[in-house]
Amino acid sequence: MIATSELTPQLTENIERQALLPSQTVTLRLLYEVARAGDPDTILKFAQFVHHEMPIRLAHKVKQLEEIPGGLQESRSIQIVRNWYIQSFKDFVETPYPKDAESERHFTDMVNRVKTRHKNQVALMARGIREFLEAGGGATAYSEALQQFLDSFLSSRIGIRVLLGHHVALHQQREGWYGIICAQTSPREVAETAVENAAALCRRTYGEPPPVRIIGRTNLRFKYIPSHLHLMLFELLKNSFRAVLQTHGTSREGLPPVDIVIAGGAEDVSIKIDDQGGGICRRTITKIMQYGFTTAEPMDLDETRTEQDVLAGLGYGLPLCRLYARYFGGDLQIISLDGFGTDAFLHLSRLGNLHEAIL
């Protein structure tokens, strides 16, 4: 973590200058084409793009954290996150411009360190906000300003991690993979893995999960980022599992199944997760996309928790899930029948021609 004494006037001025510049957004198709080319010259050009673009995005994050509403910038956890972004900005501007294979390897090592530095950041942000609010801070948990800040902050964080992760993955040879994109992403296979992970979490907390049926176009494949799809399906499934067990009891016998329905057309892939977990009343469903709102038991927070841990009961799961869906032009909709169950509709664009939705 960068010390306050290391924040020199020159570094501050550089951050201020870069923060005035607009981000240059990318599409899924562009990332795929870069990786498909796979030749050293193309990888070098992408490294040069990242070297230019990342200081702009990191400077935006620093300024966002300085302007966070309600006095939250005084939280120790928020200050740690801000210092991480300052240190990452410093790493980028001090790393030489990649102009050949050797300097590009050095640059990639730095990118990997920055990516690792920020991997548990969402949990730390959530802890800082919760601690500040519990201490009687000036912000309110569901204020419109705080909700808008988190939408903007977390959507741009997704964009940063996509660029960092894609550049690192360009150096990893995996059949059928192009950077972080799998050309033959199977919703059924990703769903099966998400079911296993959500079931393991369910067993630790509530009991044996309900049965799951995967139906529809189970042979469908399309170009996408599997880690994003897994994160979204995991979030929706663990919510459905908990709702079913809380409504019908923890005995597996007689539990109604959770259905995962896969559909796809020329432009979109849609996945519906359908449960009979008692549904959500109209008063509550208006709150489920608010950061910090949860009907689960509060989770202890520390900076060792990963983003997937955060999705297990902090009230960040559904709104973050929607940001991931919207990042490349998709969406998430929740429709519920109070007293019966809930349908979650996940829509994803399969064209790959939509630019990042960075708020």
C-alpha positions in Angstrom: 0.0 0.0 0.0 1.4 3.4 -1.0 2.1 5.7 2.0 0.6 9.1 2.1 4.1 10.6 2.1 4.8 9.1 -1.3 1.9 11.0 -2.9 4.0 13.7 -4.4 2.7 16.9 -6.0 3.8 15.6 -9.4 1.9 12.3 -8.9 -1.2 14.2 -7.7 -1.0 16.5 -10.7 -0.6 13.5 -13.1 -3.7 11.8 -11.5 -5.7 15.0 -11.9 -4.7 15.4 -15.5 -5.4 11.8 -16.5 -8.8 11.9 -14.7 -9.9 14.6 -17.1 -9.5 12.2 -20.1 -12.3 10.0 -21.3 -12.0 6.2 -21.3 -11.8 4.4 -24.6 -14.2 1.5 -24.3 -13.9 -1.9 -26.0 -16.3 -4.6 -27.3 -16.2 -8.3 -26.7 -15.7 -8.8 -30.4 -12.6 -6.5 -30.4 -11.1 -8.4 -27.4 -11.8 -11.7 -29.2 -10.2 -10.5 -32.5 -7.1 -9.3 -30.7 -6.7 -12.7 -29.0 -7.6 -14.7 -32.2 -4.8 -12.9 -34.1 -2.5 -14.0 -31.3 0.7 -12.9 -33.0 3.4 -11.0 -31.1 2.7 -7.7 -32.9 -1.0 -7.7 -32.1 -0.3 -8.6 -28.4 2.3 -5.8 -28.3 -0.3 -3.3 -29.7 -2.8 -4.4 -27.1 -0.2 -4.0 -24.4 0.4 -0.5 -25.6 -3.3 0.3 -25.6 -3.6 -1.0 -22.0 -0.5 1.0 -21.0 -2.2 4.2 -22.3 -5.8 3.4 -21.2 -5.2 2.1 -17.7 -3.8 5.3 -16.0 -6.9 7.1 -17.3 -9.3 4.5 -15.7 -7.3 4.3 -12.5 -7.2 8.1 -12.1 -11.0 8.1 -12.5 -11.2 5.6 -9.6 -9.0 7.7 -7.4 -11.2 10.7 -8.1 -14.4 8.7 -7.5 -13.1 7.6 -4.1 -12.2 11.2 -3.2 -15.8 12.3 -4.0 -17.7 9.4 -2.5 -20.9 10.8 -0.9 -21.7 11.2 2.8 -18.2 11.5 4.2 -17.3 7.8 3.4 -13.9 8.8 2.2 -12.9 9.0 5.9 -13.4 5.2 6.3 -10.1 3.4 6.8 -11.1 0.6 4.4 -12.1 3.1 1.7 -8.7 4.9 2.2 -6.9 1.5 1.7 -8.8 1.0 -1.5 -7.9 4.5 -2.7 -4.3 3.9 -1.9 -4.3 0.7 -3.9 -5.5 2.7 -6.9 -2.9 5.3 -6.4 -0.2 2.7 -6.2 -1.5 0.9 -9.3 -1.6 4.3 -11.2 2.0 4.8 -10.1 3.0 1.3 -11.3 1.6 2.0 -14.7 3.1 5.4 -15.3 6.5 4.3 -14.0 6.6 1.1 -16.1 8.3 1.8 -19.5 6.1 1.8 -22.6 6.2 -1.7 -24.1 8.0 -1.5 -27.4 9.4 -5.0 -27.9 9.0 -8.5 -26.5 11.3 -8.0 -23.5 9.6 -4.7 -22.3 6.2 -6.3 -23.0 7.0 -9.2 -20.7 8.1 -6.8 -18.0 4.9 -4.9 -18.5 2.8 -8.1 -18.2 4.4 -8.9 -14.9 3.4 -5.5 -13.6 -0.2 -6.0 -14.9 -0.5 -9.3 -13.1 0.7 -7.7 -9.8 -1.9 -4.9 -10.2 -4.7 -7.4 -10.9 -3.8 -9.4 -7.8 -3.6 -6.3 -5.6 -7.3 -5.5 -6.3 -8.8 -9.0 -6.3 -10.5 -8.7 -2.8 -11.4 -5.1 -3.2 -15.2 -5.4 -3.2 -15.3 -7.1 0.2 -13.1 -4.3 1.6 -15.3 -1.6 0.1 -18.4 -3.3 1.5 -16.7 -3.5 5.0 -15.8 0.1 4.9 -19.3 1.3 4.0 -20.9 -1.0 6.6 -18.5 0.1 9.3 -19.1 3.8 8.5 -22.8 3.5 8.5 -22.9 1.5 11.7 -20.8 4.1 13.4 -23.4 6.7 12.5 -21.7 8.2 9.5 -23.3 10.9 7.4 -24.4 8.7 4.5 -27.5 6.5 4.7 -27.4 2.9 3.5 -29.8 3.3 0.6 -29.3 6.9 -0.4 -29.7 7.5 -4.1 -26.2 9.1 -4.2 -24.5 6.1 -2.6 -26.3 3.6 -4.8 -25.4 5.6 -7.9 -21.8 5.8 -6.7 -21.5 2.1 -6.2 -23.1 1.4 -9.6 -20.6 3.7 -11.3 -17.6 2.6 -9.2 -18.2 -1.2 -9.6 -19.1 -1.1 -13.3 -15.8 0.7 -14.1 -14.0 -1.8 -11.8 -15.3 -4.6 -14.0 -13.9 -2.9 -17.1 -10.5 -2.5 -15.4 -10.3 -6.2 -14.5 -11.4 -7.3 -18.0 -8.6 -5.3 -19.6 -6.0 -6.5 -17.1 -7.2 -10.1 -17.1 -7.4 -10.3 -20.9 -3.9 -9.0 -21.4 -2.5 -11.5 -18.9 -4.5 -14.3 -20.5 -3.2 -13.5 -24.0 0.0 -15.2 -22.8 -1.7 -18.4 -21.7 -2.4 -21.1 -24.3 -5.7 -22.9 -23.8 -7.5 -24.7 -26.6 -10.7 -22.9 -27.5 -9.8 -19.8 -25.4 -9.0 -16.4 -26.7 -7.7 -14.4 -23.7 -10.5 -14.5 -21.1 -13.0 -15.4 -23.8 -14.1 -18.9 -24.6 -15.2 -19.2 -28.2 -17.5 -22.2 -27.3 -18.9 -21.1 -23.9 -21.5 -23.6 -22.9 -24.2 -22.2 -20.6 -25.0 -25.8 -19.5 -21.5 -26.6 -18.5 -21.0 -23.2 -16.7 -24.4 -23.8 -15.0 -23.3 -27.2 -13.8 -20.2 -25.8 -12.2 -22.2 -23.0 -10.6 -24.7 -25.5 -9.3 -21.9 -27.5 -7.6 -20.4 -24.3 -6.0 -23.8 -23.0 -4.9 -24.7 -26.4 -3.5 -21.5 -26.6 -1.5 -22.2 -23.2 0.0 -25.8 -24.3 0.7 -24.7 -27.4 2.5 -22.4 -25.4 4.8 -25.1 -23.0 5.8 -28.6 -24.4 5.3 -28.5 -28.1 4.4 -28.7 -30.3 1.3 -29.8 -28.2 -1.7 -32.9 -28.8 -3.8 -32.6 -30.8 -7.1 -31.7 -28.8 -10.2 -32.9 -29.5 -13.8 -31.1 -27.9 -16.7 -33.4 -27.8 -19.8 -33.9 -26.0 -23.1 -31.0 -25.5 -25.6 -28.5 -27.4 -23.5 -26.2 -27.8 -26.5 -26.0 -24.0 -27.1 -22.5 -22.5 -27.3 -21.4 -18.9 -27.9 -18.5 -16.5 -27.4 -18.5 -15.1 -23.9 -16.4 -14.7 -20.7 -17.2 -17.9 -18.7 -16.1 -16.4 -15.4 -18.7 -13.6 -15.7 -21.4 -16.1 -16.6 -20.4 -18.3 -13.6 -20.5 -15.4 -11.2 -24.0 -14.4 -12.3 -25.4 -18.0 -12.2 -23.8 -18.7 -8.9 -25.5 -15.6 -7.3 -28.9 -16.5 -8.7 -28.7 -20.2 -7.8 -27.6 -19.6 -4.2 -30.5 -17.2 -3.7 -32.9 -19.8 -5.1 -31.5 -22.6 -3.0 -31.8 -20.6 0.2 -35.4 -19.6 -0.7 -36.5 -23.1 -1.4 -35.1 -24.5 1.9 -36.4 -21.7 4.0 -39.9 -22.2 2.4 -40.1 -26.0 2.3 -37.7 -27.1 5.1 -34.3 -28.7 4.9 -35.4 -32.3 4.2 -34.4 -33.0 0.6 -37.3 -35.3 0.0 -40.2 -33.5 -1.6 -38.3 -30.3 -2.3 -39.4 -28.7 -5.6 -36.6 -28.5 -8.2 -34.9 -25.3 -9.3 -35.1 -25.2 -13.1 -32.4 -23.6 -15.3 -33.9 -22.9 -18.8 -31.4 -22.1 -21.6 -32.7 -20.3 -24.7 -30.9 -18.5 -27.6 -31.7 -16.7 -30.8 -29.6 -14.9 -33.4 -28.8 -12.0 -31.1 -29.3 -13.0 -27.5 -28.8 -15.9 -25.1 -31.3 -16.0 -22.3 -31.2 -18.1 -19.1 -34.1 -18.4 -16.7 -33.7 -19.6 -13.2 -37.1 -20.7 -11.9 -37.7 -21.6 -8.2 -40.6 -22.3 -6.0 -39.0 -20.6 -3.0 -42.0 -18.6 -1.8 -41.4 -15.5 -3.9 -40.7 -12.0 -2.9 -43.4 -9.5 -1.8 -43.8 -6.3 -3.8 -42.5 -4.1 -0.9 -39.2 -6.1 -0.8 -38.7 -6.6 -4.5 -38.2 -2.9 -4.9 -35.1 -3.2 -2.6 -33.3 -6.2 -4.0 -31.1 -4.2 -6.4 -29.9 -1.9 -3.6 -26.4 -2.5 -2.4 -26.3 -3.6 1.2 -29.8 -5.0 1.2 -30.0 -8.7 2.2 -32.4 -11.0 3.9 -29.5 -13.4 4.8 -27.5 -13.4 8.0 -24.8 -10.6 7.9 -21.4 -11.9 7.0 -18.1 -11.1 8.7 -15.9 -9.0 6.4 -12.2 -8.9 5.9 -9.9 -8.2 3.0 -9.1 -11.9 2.4 -12.6 -12.5 1.1 -12.9 -12.8 -2.7 -15.6 -11.4 -4.9 -17.4 -14.7 -4.9 -17.4 -14.7 -1.1 -19.0 -11.2 -1.3 -21.8 -12.8 -3.3 -22.7 -15.1 -0.5 -24.6 -12.8 1.8 -23.5 -9.1 1.8 -26.4 -7.6 -0.2 -24.0 -6.9 -3.1 -24.8 -10.0 -5.2 -27.8 -9.1 -7.2 -26.8 -5.5 -8.1 -23.3 -6.7 -9.0 -24.8 -9.5 -11.0 -26.8 -7.0 -13.0 -23.7 -4.9 -13.6 -21.9 -7.9 -15.1 -25.0 -8.7 -17.3 -25.2 -5.2 -18.5 -21.4 -4.8 -19.0 -21.6 -6.1 -22.6 -25.2 -5.2 -23.4 -27.2 -7.8 -21.4 -29.5 -7.4 -18.5 -31.0 -9.1 -15.4 -34.7 -9.1 -14.6 -36.4 -10.5 -11.5 -40.1 -11.4 -11.6 -41.6 -12.9 -8.5 -45.0 -14.4 -7.4 -45.3 -13.7 -3.7 -46.3 -16.9 -2.0 -45.0 -19.2 -4.8 -41.6 -18.5 -6.3 -39.2 -16.3 -8.3 -38.0 -16.2 -11.9 -34.7 -14.6 -12.7 -34.1 -13.8 -16.4 -30.5 -13.3 -17.5 -30.1 -11.9 -21.0 -26.8 -11.8 -22.7 -25.8 -10.3 -26.1 -24.2 -12.9 -28.4 -23.2 -10.4 -31.1 -20.2 -9.0 -29.2 -20.5 -5.6 -30.9 -21.7 -3.6 -27.9 -19.3 -1.4 -26.0 -18.6 -1.7 -22.3 -21.4 -0.2 -20.1 -19.1 1.8 -17.9 -21.4 4.2 -15.9 
